[in-house]
Amino acid sequence: MLNIKDALYSGIHTVQENAKKINETVAPGIVHGIETAATKTGDALTAGKNTVVNTGAAAKDAVMDQLDANHDGKVDIEDIIILGLRTPGVKVERNRFLANEFRAHYDAATIEKAVRTTPMKAGISLEEINKIADAVIQHERYFVSGISAALGAPGGAAMAATIPTDIMQYYGYTLRAAQELMYLYGFPEIISADNEAQIDTSTMNTLIIAMGVMFGVAGANNAIKAMAKALGEGVERQLMKKALTKGAIYPIVKSIAKWFGVKMTKEVFSGFFKKAIPVAGGIIGGGITYVSFKPCCERLKTSLMDTMLSNPNHLETKEESEIFESIAREIDEQSEEHSGF
């Protein structure tokens, strides 16, 4: 029995010794293998992360390069307007537009007067103008949302190529709607044949103010009403153009441009990652565009409905009056300089 017991203890001791040797030799190898694998995995993940970051940075740089139309190293509202107006169909020819819109309901003499002066002066009621404006907004809304949905469909890296097109189509149609609404409510031609290729400062400022109204930027609403009053009082076109580059208008334009600069930087790159979702991104993008486009147009329409060009009973605000007075002073100074006094 003792021999059996000793043998048993000896066997147990042998097993323990073998287990100890396994722990001392095999276990470190396993641990080392795990650590090595973890290190390699970490390196691979880091490399992958860096690749994604570098790819994203490259894509952002590519987008910025495509959108920086005036090559000043940043993307702002001026770039968007320049690129938007280069998009076929964005520039609206005032005379043709008004003639087409009124042709179905008014005689040739009324249409001719509407084109030569303003729709209101031609005897076209504000109610009728509002109906046409609503139809114009809906028409442009269908187009812009359809394009956004189509261009939002590609996923992943493909978005680097489609984002500038998507942005330009959206803002292009916004610019198109802005011109159409301004013409319906009495504004003269904004982009004439002589400045179509190179947009001058006054034209740029007019469009920036209109865009500011559409997006609810502070000061834009009063600025466009003051402009309408000056035009309604018969200010000569060239004098008005110069007044739009100075005085009270200038800081408002700069404020609107700054607001858009922040907005666009966020939109370009948040939109990039949201629309990297294949297919569904297009459906969502088009839906968002359809919803967001109309309120922008409605803001401008509401503002234009109540100006000296469209409403004889318009009551101006204090801020609007101050901006108008600034415009008037600029025009008086220009007139004196021109006359040699």
Secondary structure as GFF3:
##gff-version 3
##sequence-region A 1 341
A	DSSP	alpha_helix	2	67	.	.	.	ID=ss1
A	DSSP	alpha_helix	77	86	.	.	.	ID=ss2
A	DSSP	alpha_helix	94	102	.	.	.	ID=ss3
A	DSSP	alpha_helix	108	116	.	.	.	ID=ss4
A	DSSP	alpha_helix	126	151	.	.	.	ID=ss5
A	DSSP	three_ten_helix	156	158	.	.	.	ID=ss6
A	DSSP	alpha_helix	159	184	.	.	.	ID=ss7
A	DSSP	three_ten_helix	193	195	.	.	.	ID=ss8
A	DSSP	alpha_helix	201	214	.	.	.	ID=ss9
A	DSSP	alpha_helix	220	232	.	.	.	ID=ss10
A	DSSP	alpha_helix	237	243	.	.	.	ID=ss11
A	DSSP	alpha_helix	249	274	.	.	.	ID=ss12
A	DSSP	alpha_helix	280	305	.	.	.	ID=ss13
A	DSSP	alpha_helix	318	339	.	.	.	ID=ss14
###
